[in-house]
């Protein structure tokens, strides 16, 4: 699943848990939402690493 899907599904489970009084469903929703947030963080880190790698490659071409 994508990060947005995880976050939306997690939020829905939290609400369902609140409505039904089911703390287990609410906790599951919180975990799923956090998973989506961590996926976003990972994607941002990967993009940053890719940009740095491109900068290095560009510098190497200029100095060769």
Buried (B, 14 or more C-beta within 10 A) or exposed (E): EEBEEBBBBBBBBBEBBEEEEBEEBBEBBBEBBEBBEEBBEEEEEEEEEEEEEEEEEEEEEEEE
